[in-house]
Amino acid sequence: MLCEKEGNGAKAKRTCQQKVAHLHLEMEILDAEWQWDFQKLIFYYYADHYINFKDLITELYRIDKTRIWLSAINPASFLVHAFGPRAEKDAGLMAESQMRVL
């Protein structure tokens, strides 16, 4: 079941990347994962500015027929490991802004 879940996550990520390109959204899909019971699909993304996902979520829901969450990832949060605890204050924590649920 774990292999199936990972395979489905990779497939969902590719599908989402195709939809992002089709809709000309300026964002990068970093990862996708299914909740353990396949009731929710979470996409992790990076974008420089606000993105209106309404059309993207509609398209993804038509394909997967499940709840869709989009969670923003702040790349600066990865500096914590490289530069120690001081960098955590400067870089900020992982941002889950613009989380949307359908």
N, C-alpha and C positions, 0 to 999 in steps of 0.2 A: 504494500500500500504506500510506503514511503517513496519508493521509486516512481510509482504512478503519480503521486502528488508533485514530486520534483519535475517530472516530465510535463505534467499539465501546467506547472508554473512557468517553465521555459516556453511552452507553446503560447501561453497567455501573454508573456512578455513580448514575444515576436509579433503577435497580433496587435497588441497595444502600440508597439513601435510603428507598425504599418499604418494604423489609424491616425497616429500623431502626424506622420508624414503626409497622409492624405488630407488632413484638416489644416495643414500648415501651421501647427502649433510650435512655438519656440520653447521646447522643453526636451529633456533627455530622460528616457525611462531607464532607471538603473536596475530594478529588480521587480519581480512579481512573486507573490506567494499566496497559496490557498490557506485558509483557516483549516484546522484539523478536521472539521466535519464538512468541509466544502460548502459552507453556507456564506462565506465572504471571501472575496478576492482583493488583495491589497497590492497596489502598485506604488513603488517608491520612485520618486522623480526628482530632478533638479531643474530649476528655472531661474533666470535672472530677475524676473519680474512677475507680476500677477498674471495668471492664466485663467481664462474662462473655460472650464471643462465641460460645460453642459452638453455640447454635441458629442464630445469624446465619451462621456459616461453613458449617454444614450446608445451610442454605437456598441460599446463594450457590453452593456446589459443585453442588447439584442442577441449577441453571440453567446454569452455565458449564462444568462438567466439566473444571476445571483447578485448579492449586494456587492457593490464596487466601492472601494476606498482608495483615494489618492493621498499619499503622504509625502510632503516635501522633505528632502534631505539637505541639510546645510553642510557643504563640503568642508567648511572651516572646522567643523566638529572633529574631523579626523586628525587635526593637528595635536590634539590632546596627547595621543600616544607618542608622537614624535618629539614634543617639546616639554612634556611634563605637566604638572598641575597648574603652573602659571599660565600656560597657553589655554587652559580650560576657561579661565576668566576672560581672556582676550578673544578667543574664538567662538565661545558660546556653545551651547549644547545642541544635540540633534533637534532640529526644528520639525515639528509635525504641523506646520501651518497649512492653511488651505485644505484641510482634510474635508473631503466631501463624501457623503453617503447617499446612495440612491435607494 
